[in-house]
Amino acid sequence: MCVGPTHLPGPGRAQAAVAGGYLATAGRAGVTARRSEAARASEILAATYAGYTKFVGGDLNDDPLSGTADKFLRHRLRARRMRLVQT
């Protein structure tokens, strides 16, 4: 995962971290590896860029319902997503 810290334009000049990465091989076999990689990347972003607005993108090699990208969401958003998926 590559991360570039920057400042957003405008009043207050909020700090932002833009991260891009490539997660493990696509397909069902790589789900566990992708989840692990995403969790570790999220931990690094949280520790290194605490207080920053974070933007994450890249080739996640995943489908939306696997939960891999959820590792990058705040707990409140994760809970909301789970309610939407279950209904």
Biopython code that builds the backbone (N, CA, C, O; Angstrom):
import numpy as np
from Bio.PDB.StructureBuilder import StructureBuilder

atoms = [
    (1, "MET", "N", (0.846, -1.161, 0.000)),
    (1, "MET", "CA", (0.000, 0.000, 0.000)),
    (1, "MET", "C", (0.893, 1.226, 0.000)),
    (1, "MET", "O", (1.794, 1.341, 0.831)),
    (2, "CYS", "N", (0.654, 2.129, -0.914)),
    (2, "CYS", "CA", (1.384, 3.393, -0.993)),
    (2, "CYS", "C", (0.488, 4.489, -0.439)),
    (2, "CYS", "O", (-0.703, 4.533, -0.747)),
    (3, "VAL", "N", (1.048, 5.370, 0.374)),
    (3, "VAL", "CA", (0.265, 6.445, 0.993)),
    (3, "VAL", "C", (0.946, 7.775, 0.743)),
    (3, "VAL", "O", (2.162, 7.904, 0.888)),
    (4, "GLY", "N", (0.149, 8.761, 0.364)),
    (4, "GLY", "CA", (0.657, 10.106, 0.164)),
    (4, "GLY", "C", (-0.096, 11.082, 1.037)),
    (4, "GLY", "O", (-1.271, 11.344, 0.778)),
    (5, "PRO", "N", (0.538, 11.636, 2.072)),
    (5, "PRO", "CA", (-0.138, 12.646, 2.895)),
    (5, "PRO", "C", (-0.232, 13.965, 2.137)),
    (5, "PRO", "O", (0.658, 14.303, 1.357)),
    (6, "THR", "N", (-1.301, 14.699, 2.365)),
    (6, "THR", "CA", (-1.504, 15.977, 1.696)),
    (6, "THR", "C", (-2.423, 16.837, 2.550)),
    (6, "THR", "O", (-2.874, 16.403, 3.610)),
    (7, "HIS", "N", (-2.699, 18.033, 2.104)),
    (7, "HIS", "CA", (-3.660, 18.926, 2.758)),
    (7, "HIS", "C", (-4.776, 19.229, 1.778)),
    (7, "HIS", "O", (-4.524, 19.518, 0.608)),
    (8, "LEU", "N", (-6.006, 19.163, 2.254)),
    (8, "LEU", "CA", (-7.155, 19.476, 1.420)),
    (8, "LEU", "C", (-7.279, 20.990, 1.296)),
    (8, "LEU", "O", (-6.975, 21.713, 2.245)),
    (9, "PRO", "N", (-7.717, 21.471, 0.156)),
    (9, "PRO", "CA", (-7.865, 22.926, -0.017)),
    (9, "PRO", "C", (-9.019, 23.468, 0.815)),
    (9, "PRO", "O", (-9.932, 22.735, 1.195)),
    (10, "GLY", "N", (-8.960, 24.746, 1.085)),
    (10, "GLY", "CA", (-10.057, 25.405, 1.773)),
    (10, "GLY", "C", (-9.701, 25.818, 3.184)),
    (10, "GLY", "O", (-8.581, 25.600, 3.647)),
    (11, "PRO", "N", (-10.677, 26.424, 3.872)),
    (11, "PRO", "CA", (-10.445, 26.893, 5.229)),
    (11, "PRO", "C", (-10.085, 25.729, 6.159)),
    (11, "PRO", "O", (-10.689, 24.659, 6.081)),
    (12, "GLY", "N", (-9.124, 25.936, 7.014)),
    (12, "GLY", "CA", (-8.725, 24.923, 7.969)),
    (12, "GLY", "C", (-7.727, 23.924, 7.416)),
    (12, "GLY", "O", (-7.045, 23.240, 8.179)),
    (13, "ARG", "N", (-7.636, 23.833, 6.112)),
    (13, "ARG", "CA", (-6.669, 22.949, 5.437)),
    (13, "ARG", "C", (-6.544, 21.599, 6.132)),
    (13, "ARG", "O", (-5.503, 21.283, 6.709)),
    (14, "ALA", "N", (-7.596, 20.817, 6.075)),
    (14, "ALA", "CA", (-7.610, 19.495, 6.710)),
    (14, "ALA", "C", (-6.528, 18.608, 6.120)),
    (14, "ALA", "O", (-6.214, 18.686, 4.932)),
    (15, "GLN", "N", (-5.967, 17.765, 6.972)),
    (15, "GLN", "CA", (-4.954, 16.822, 6.509)),
    (15, "GLN", "C", (-5.643, 15.594, 5.924)),
    (15, "GLN", "O", (-6.672, 15.144, 6.427)),
    (16, "ALA", "N", (-5.062, 15.065, 4.858)),
    (16, "ALA", "CA", (-5.618, 13.883, 4.210)),
    (16, "ALA", "C", (-4.498, 12.924, 3.855)),
    (16, "ALA", "O", (-3.364, 13.329, 3.600)),
    (17, "ALA", "N", (-4.837, 11.658, 3.844)),
    (17, "ALA", "CA", (-3.908, 10.631, 3.387)),
    (17, "ALA", "C", (-4.595, 9.874, 2.268)),
    (17, "ALA", "O", (-5.707, 9.375, 2.435)),
    (18, "VAL", "N", (-3.930, 9.792, 1.131)),
    (18, "VAL", "CA", (-4.466, 9.087, -0.023)),
    (18, "VAL", "C", (-3.669, 7.805, -0.170)),
    (18, "VAL", "O", (-2.451, 7.838, -0.349)),
    (19, "ALA", "N", (-4.368, 6.662, -0.094)),
    (19, "ALA", "CA", (-3.694, 5.363, -0.134)),
    (19, "ALA", "C", (-4.192, 4.554, -1.318)),
    (19, "ALA", "O", (-5.383, 4.559, -1.633)),
    (20, "GLY", "N", (-3.285, 3.874, -1.958)),
    (20, "GLY", "CA", (-3.636, 2.982, -3.057)),
    (20, "GLY", "C", (-2.875, 1.684, -2.908)),
    (20, "GLY", "O", (-1.721, 1.678, -2.479)),
    (21, "GLY", "N", (-3.507, 0.601, -3.255)),
    (21, "GLY", "CA", (-2.819, -0.672, -3.096)),
    (21, "GLY", "C", (-3.372, -1.757, -3.988)),
    (21, "GLY", "O", (-4.347, -1.563, -4.713)),
    (22, "TYR", "N", (-2.733, -2.892, -3.917)),
    (22, "TYR", "CA", (-3.115, -4.068, -4.683)),
    (22, "TYR", "C", (-3.197, -5.227, -3.702)),
    (22, "TYR", "O", (-2.188, -5.613, -3.112)),
    (23, "LEU", "N", (-4.395, -5.790, -3.520)),
    (23, "LEU", "CA", (-4.560, -6.900, -2.592)),
    (23, "LEU", "C", (-4.409, -8.234, -3.315)),
    (23, "LEU", "O", (-4.382, -8.287, -4.544)),
    (24, "ALA", "N", (-4.314, -9.295, -2.546)),
    (24, "ALA", "CA", (-4.032, -10.646, -3.045)),
    (24, "ALA", "C", (-4.950, -11.067, -4.189)),
    (24, "ALA", "O", (-5.960, -10.427, -4.481)),
    (25, "THR", "N", (-4.569, -12.136, -4.803)),
    (25, "THR", "CA", (-5.237, -12.701, -5.971)),
    (25, "THR", "C", (-6.754, -12.729, -5.860)),
    (25, "THR", "O", (-7.318, -12.992, -4.798)),
    (26, "ALA", "N", (-7.391, -12.454, -6.982)),
    (26, "ALA", "CA", (-8.852, -12.484, -7.044)),
    (26, "ALA", "C", (-9.368, -13.907, -6.880)),
    (26, "ALA", "O", (-8.623, -14.875, -7.028)),
    (27, "GLY", "N", (-10.643, -14.013, -6.577)),
    (27, "GLY", "CA", (-11.267, -15.324, -6.449)),
    (27, "GLY", "C", (-11.485, -15.709, -5.005)),
    (27, "GLY", "O", (-10.948, -15.093, -4.084)),
    (28, "ARG", "N", (-12.267, -16.718, -4.834)),
    (28, "ARG", "CA", (-12.642, -17.162, -3.494)),
    (28, "ARG", "C", (-11.437, -17.588, -2.653)),
    (28, "ARG", "O", (-11.419, -17.380, -1.440)),
    (29, "ALA", "N", (-10.444, -18.176, -3.292)),
    (29, "ALA", "CA", (-9.266, -18.673, -2.564)),
    (29, "ALA", "C", (-8.489, -17.559, -1.872)),
    (29, "ALA", "O", (-7.842, -17.802, -0.853)),
    (30, "GLY", "N", (-8.541, -16.347, -2.406)),
    (30, "GLY", "CA", (-7.767, -15.255, -1.834)),
    (30, "GLY", "C", (-8.500, -14.400, -0.821)),
    (30, "GLY", "O", (-7.935, -13.428, -0.319)),
    (31, "VAL", "N", (-9.750, -14.736, -0.503)),
    (31, "VAL", "CA", (-10.544, -13.891, 0.397)),
    (31, "VAL", "C", (-9.870, -13.716, 1.752)),
    (31, "VAL", "O", (-9.784, -12.595, 2.255)),
    (32, "THR", "N", (-9.395, -14.794, 2.345)),
    (32, "THR", "CA", (-8.758, -14.708, 3.664)),
    (32, "THR", "C", (-7.519, -13.830, 3.614)),
    (32, "THR", "O", (-7.298, -13.009, 4.505)),
    (33, "ALA", "N", (-6.709, -14.000, 2.573)),
    (33, "ALA", "CA", (-5.497, -13.185, 2.425)),
    (33, "ALA", "C", (-5.852, -11.717, 2.233)),
    (33, "ALA", "O", (-5.218, -10.848, 2.831)),
    (34, "ARG", "N", (-6.856, -11.424, 1.406)),
    (34, "ARG", "CA", (-7.255, -10.024, 1.175)),
    (34, "ARG", "C", (-7.776, -9.379, 2.452)),
    (34, "ARG", "O", (-7.463, -8.225, 2.745)),
    (35, "ARG", "N", (-8.571, -10.126, 3.209)),
    (35, "ARG", "CA", (-9.092, -9.577, 4.471)),
    (35, "ARG", "C", (-7.953, -9.273, 5.434)),
    (35, "ARG", "O", (-7.965, -8.241, 6.104)),
    (36, "SER", "N", (-6.983, -10.152, 5.507)),
    (36, "SER", "CA", (-5.827, -9.944, 6.378)),
    (36, "SER", "C", (-5.010, -8.736, 5.928)),
    (36, "SER", "O", (-4.613, -7.910, 6.750)),
    (37, "GLU", "N", (-4.762, -8.635, 4.637)),
    (37, "GLU", "CA", (-4.007, -7.500, 4.094)),
    (37, "GLU", "C", (-4.746, -6.195, 4.351)),
    (37, "GLU", "O", (-4.136, -5.204, 4.751)),
    (38, "ALA", "N", (-6.058, -6.187, 4.123)),
    (38, "ALA", "CA", (-6.854, -4.976, 4.335)),
    (38, "ALA", "C", (-6.859, -4.577, 5.809)),
    (38, "ALA", "O", (-6.762, -3.393, 6.131)),
    (39, "ALA", "N", (-6.970, -5.553, 6.700)),
    (39, "ALA", "CA", (-6.954, -5.253, 8.138)),
    (39, "ALA", "C", (-5.625, -4.631, 8.541)),
    (39, "ALA", "O", (-5.598, -3.655, 9.292)),
    (40, "ARG", "N", (-4.532, -5.184, 8.051)),
    (40, "ARG", "CA", (-3.199, -4.649, 8.384)),
    (40, "ARG", "C", (-3.017, -3.240, 7.814)),
    (40, "ARG", "O", (-2.507, -2.352, 8.496)),
    (41, "ALA", "N", (-3.432, -3.043, 6.574)),
    (41, "ALA", "CA", (-3.326, -1.709, 5.969)),
    (41, "ALA", "C", (-4.155, -0.697, 6.756)),
    (41, "ALA", "O", (-3.719, 0.435, 6.966)),
    (42, "SER", "N", (-5.339, -1.097, 7.190)),
    (42, "SER", "CA", (-6.197, -0.211, 7.980)),
    (42, "SER", "C", (-5.544, 0.150, 9.312)),
    (42, "SER", "O", (-5.616, 1.297, 9.753)),
    (43, "GLU", "N", (-4.907, -0.834, 9.951)),
    (43, "GLU", "CA", (-4.195, -0.572, 11.211)),
    (43, "GLU", "C", (-3.075, 0.443, 11.011)),
    (43, "GLU", "O", (-2.902, 1.357, 11.817)),
    (44, "ILE", "N", (-2.320, 0.276, 9.935)),
    (44, "ILE", "CA", (-1.208, 1.192, 9.645)),
    (44, "ILE", "C", (-1.738, 2.596, 9.381)),
    (44, "ILE", "O", (-1.202, 3.573, 9.904)),
    (45, "LEU", "N", (-2.790, 2.699, 8.573)),
    (45, "LEU", "CA", (-3.369, 4.018, 8.284)),
    (45, "LEU", "C", (-3.881, 4.674, 9.566)),
    (45, "LEU", "O", (-3.676, 5.869, 9.774)),
    (46, "ALA", "N", (-4.544, 3.902, 10.424)),
    (46, "ALA", "CA", (-5.091, 4.455, 11.672)),
    (46, "ALA", "C", (-3.987, 4.938, 12.598)),
    (46, "ALA", "O", (-4.120, 5.987, 13.229)),
    (47, "ALA", "N", (-2.907, 4.189, 12.683)),
    (47, "ALA", "CA", (-1.814, 4.549, 13.598)),
    (47, "ALA", "C", (-0.964, 5.692, 13.050)),
    (47, "ALA", "O", (-0.627, 6.626, 13.778)),
    (48, "THR", "N", (-0.624, 5.614, 11.789)),
    (48, "THR", "CA", (0.290, 6.584, 11.185)),
    (48, "THR", "C", (-0.402, 7.894, 10.824)),
    (48, "THR", "O", (0.207, 8.962, 10.885)),
    (49, "TYR", "N", (-1.676, 7.808, 10.447)),
    (49, "TYR", "CA", (-2.401, 8.990, 9.982)),
    (49, "TYR", "C", (-3.646, 9.252, 10.830)),
    (49, "TYR", "O", (-4.704, 9.590, 10.299)),
    (50, "ALA", "N", (-3.518, 9.097, 12.130)),
    (50, "ALA", "CA", (-4.624, 9.383, 13.056)),
    (50, "ALA", "C", (-5.056, 10.839, 12.885)),
    (50, "ALA", "O", (-4.216, 11.737, 12.830)),
    (51, "GLY", "N", (-6.342, 11.065, 12.804)),
    (51, "GLY", "CA", (-6.866, 12.416, 12.656)),
    (51, "GLY", "C", (-6.939, 12.901, 11.217)),
    (51, "GLY", "O", (-7.527, 13.950, 10.953)),
    (52, "TYR", "N", (-6.363, 12.169, 10.292)),
    (52, "TYR", "CA", (-6.424, 12.531, 8.875)),
    (52, "TYR", "C", (-7.722, 11.999, 8.264)),
    (52, "TYR", "O", (-8.274, 11.001, 8.728)),
    (53, "THR", "N", (-8.199, 12.674, 7.222)),
    (53, "THR", "CA", (-9.232, 12.106, 6.372)),
    (53, "THR", "C", (-8.511, 11.154, 5.436)),
    (53, "THR", "O", (-7.520, 11.531, 4.810)),
    (54, "LYS", "N", (-8.998, 9.917, 5.334)),
    (54, "LYS", "CA", (-8.293, 8.911, 4.542)),
    (54, "LYS", "C", (-9.111, 8.511, 3.325)),
    (54, "LYS", "O", (-10.314, 8.269, 3.422)),
    (55, "PHE", "N", (-8.446, 8.444, 2.180)),
    (55, "PHE", "CA", (-9.042, 7.973, 0.934)),
    (55, "PHE", "C", (-8.280, 6.727, 0.515)),
    (55, "PHE", "O", (-7.056, 6.755, 0.389)),
    (56, "VAL", "N", (-9.003, 5.637, 0.301)),
    (56, "VAL", "CA", (-8.361, 4.373, -0.062)),
    (56, "VAL", "C", (-8.935, 3.894, -1.385)),
    (56, "VAL", "O", (-10.148, 3.902, -1.590)),
    (57, "GLY", "N", (-8.058, 3.481, -2.270)),
    (57, "GLY", "CA", (-8.484, 2.943, -3.550)),
    (57, "GLY", "C", (-7.458, 1.957, -4.050)),
    (57, "GLY", "O", (-6.465, 1.679, -3.378)),
    (58, "GLY", "N", (-7.697, 1.441, -5.210)),
    (58, "GLY", "CA", (-6.739, 0.516, -5.802)),
    (58, "GLY", "C", (-7.416, -0.713, -6.342)),
    (58, "GLY", "O", (-8.630, -0.734, -6.540)),
    (59, "ASP", "N", (-6.631, -1.730, -6.578)),
    (59, "ASP", "CA", (-7.133, -2.991, -7.100)),
    (59, "ASP", "C", (-7.328, -3.933, -5.919)),
    (59, "ASP", "O", (-6.394, -4.608, -5.486)),
    (60, "LEU", "N", (-8.564, -3.969, -5.401)),
    (60, "LEU", "CA", (-8.842, -4.779, -4.223)),
    (60, "LEU", "C", (-9.128, -6.238, -4.577)),
    (60, "LEU", "O", (-9.200, -7.085, -3.686)),
    (61, "ASN", "N", (-9.291, -6.538, -5.859)),
    (61, "ASN", "CA", (-9.538, -7.919, -6.301)),
    (61, "ASN", "C", (-10.660, -8.576, -5.515)),
    (61, "ASN", "O", (-10.509, -9.709, -5.056)),
    (62, "ASP", "N", (-11.770, -7.893, -5.354)),
    (62, "ASP", "CA", (-12.789, -8.400, -4.459)),
    (62, "ASP", "C", (-14.180, -8.053, -4.943)),
    (62, "ASP", "O", (-14.351, -7.212, -5.825)),
    (63, "ASP", "N", (-15.184, -8.711, -4.354)),
    (63, "ASP", "CA", (-16.565, -8.332, -4.627)),
    (63, "ASP", "C", (-17.102, -7.577, -3.409)),
    (63, "ASP", "O", (-16.611, -7.772, -2.298)),
    (64, "PRO", "N", (-18.096, -6.723, -3.606)),
    (64, "PRO", "CA", (-18.560, -5.840, -2.538)),
    (64, "PRO", "C", (-19.087, -6.539, -1.284)),
    (64, "PRO", "O", (-19.005, -5.968, -0.196)),
    (65, "LEU", "N", (-19.618, -7.740, -1.400)),
    (65, "LEU", "CA", (-20.237, -8.390, -0.248)),
    (65, "LEU", "C", (-19.274, -9.239, 0.575)),
    (65, "LEU", "O", (-19.690, -9.826, 1.574)),
    (66, "SER", "N", (-18.021, -9.324, 0.197)),
    (66, "SER", "CA", (-17.071, -10.166, 0.940)),
    (66, "SER", "C", (-16.657, -9.541, 2.266)),
    (66, "SER", "O", (-16.226, -10.247, 3.178)),
    (67, "GLY", "N", (-16.785, -8.222, 2.380)),
    (67, "GLY", "CA", (-16.419, -7.548, 3.618)),
    (67, "GLY", "C", (-14.971, -7.081, 3.677)),
    (67, "GLY", "O", (-14.566, -6.475, 4.669)),
    (68, "THR", "N", (-14.187, -7.345, 2.645)),
    (68, "THR", "CA", (-12.781, -6.943, 2.663)),
    (68, "THR", "C", (-12.635, -5.429, 2.787)),
    (68, "THR", "O", (-11.857, -4.949, 3.612)),
    (69, "ALA", "N", (-13.365, -4.682, 1.986)),
    (69, "ALA", "CA", (-13.260, -3.220, 2.024)),
    (69, "ALA", "C", (-13.793, -2.648, 3.336)),
    (69, "ALA", "O", (-13.460, -1.520, 3.701)),
    (70, "ASP", "N", (-14.614, -3.415, 4.042)),
    (70, "ASP", "CA", (-15.138, -2.944, 5.331)),
    (70, "ASP", "C", (-14.028, -2.664, 6.330)),
    (70, "ASP", "O", (-14.223, -1.886, 7.263)),
    (71, "LYS", "N", (-12.875, -3.280, 6.154)),
    (71, "LYS", "CA", (-11.749, -3.073, 7.074)),
    (71, "LYS", "C", (-11.312, -1.608, 7.078)),
    (71, "LYS", "O", (-10.678, -1.145, 8.026)),
    (72, "PHE", "N", (-11.656, -0.884, 6.011)),
    (72, "PHE", "CA", (-11.255, 0.517, 5.902)),
    (72, "PHE", "C", (-12.335, 1.483, 6.401)),
    (72, "PHE", "O", (-12.102, 2.691, 6.446)),
    (73, "LEU", "N", (-13.501, 0.972, 6.773)),
    (73, "LEU", "CA", (-14.591, 1.831, 7.223)),
    (73, "LEU", "C", (-14.552, 2.015, 8.725)),
    (73, "LEU", "O", (-14.116, 1.125, 9.455)),
    (74, "ARG", "N", (-15.001, 3.151, 9.182)),
    (74, "ARG", "CA", (-15.139, 3.361, 10.619)),
    (74, "ARG", "C", (-16.223, 2.429, 11.136)),
    (74, "ARG", "O", (-17.115, 2.028, 10.389)),
    (75, "HIS", "N", (-16.144, 2.090, 12.405)),
    (75, "HIS", "CA", (-17.073, 1.138, 13.014)),
    (75, "HIS", "C", (-18.524, 1.526, 12.762)),
    (75, "HIS", "O", (-19.346, 0.665, 12.446)),
    (76, "ARG", "N", (-18.849, 2.797, 12.896)),
    (76, "ARG", "CA", (-20.232, 3.265, 12.724)),
    (76, "ARG", "C", (-20.732, 2.973, 11.310)),
    (76, "ARG", "O", (-21.869, 2.536, 11.130)),
    (77, "LEU", "N", (-19.884, 3.215, 10.308)),
    (77, "LEU", "CA", (-20.279, 2.942, 8.933)),
    (77, "LEU", "C", (-20.377, 1.445, 8.672)),
    (77, "LEU", "O", (-21.247, 1.003, 7.922)),
    (78, "ARG", "N", (-19.493, 0.662, 9.284)),
    (78, "ARG", "CA", (-19.524, -0.792, 9.127)),
    (78, "ARG", "C", (-20.848, -1.351, 9.641)),
    (78, "ARG", "O", (-21.453, -2.204, 8.991)),
    (79, "ALA", "N", (-21.302, -0.880, 10.801)),
    (79, "ALA", "CA", (-22.554, -1.350, 11.390)),
    (79, "ALA", "C", (-23.733, -0.998, 10.483)),
    (79, "ALA", "O", (-24.651, -1.800, 10.311)),
    (80, "ARG", "N", (-23.702, 0.191, 9.910)),
    (80, "ARG", "CA", (-24.787, 0.612, 9.012)),
    (80, "ARG", "C", (-24.814, -0.261, 7.772)),
    (80, "ARG", "O", (-25.885, -0.673, 7.327)),
    (81, "ARG", "N", (-23.646, -0.548, 7.209)),
    (81, "ARG", "CA", (-23.575, -1.388, 6.026)),
    (81, "ARG", "C", (-24.139, -2.770, 6.321)),
    (81, "ARG", "O", (-24.853, -3.334, 5.493)),
    (82, "MET", "N", (-23.829, -3.320, 7.484)),
    (82, "MET", "CA", (-24.326, -4.646, 7.836)),
    (82, "MET", "C", (-25.856, -4.650, 7.914)),
    (82, "MET", "O", (-26.495, -5.614, 7.495)),
    (83, "ARG", "N", (-26.438, -3.582, 8.445)),
    (83, "ARG", "CA", (-27.899, -3.504, 8.497)),
    (83, "ARG", "C", (-28.489, -3.469, 7.092)),
    (83, "ARG", "O", (-29.524, -4.085, 6.839)),
    (84, "LEU", "N", (-27.833, -2.749, 6.168)),
    (84, "LEU", "CA", (-28.318, -2.658, 4.798)),
    (84, "LEU", "C", (-28.218, -4.007, 4.081)),
    (84, "LEU", "O", (-29.124, -4.371, 3.332)),
    (85, "VAL", "N", (-27.147, -4.741, 4.297)),
    (85, "VAL", "CA", (-26.933, -6.018, 3.642)),
    (85, "VAL", "C", (-27.926, -7.055, 4.167)),
    (85, "VAL", "O", (-28.395, -7.901, 3.405)),
    (86, "GLN", "N", (-28.248, -6.998, 5.459)),
    (86, "GLN", "CA", (-29.120, -8.000, 6.064)),
    (86, "GLN", "C", (-30.579, -7.797, 5.703)),
    (86, "GLN", "O", (-31.357, -8.746, 5.807)),
    (87, "THR", "N", (-30.991, -6.607, 5.285)),
    (87, "THR", "CA", (-32.397, -6.357, 4.965)),
    (87, "THR", "C", (-32.738, -6.720, 3.550)),
    (87, "THR", "O", (-33.885, -6.565, 3.132)),
]
sb = StructureBuilder()
sb.init_structure("model")
sb.init_model(0)
sb.init_chain("A")
sb.init_seg("    ")
for serial, (resi, resn, name, xyz) in enumerate(atoms, 1):
    if name == "N":
        sb.init_residue(resn, " ", resi, " ")
    sb.init_atom(name, np.array(xyz, "f"), 0.0, 1.0, " ", f" {name:<3s}", serial, name[0])
structure = sb.get_structure()
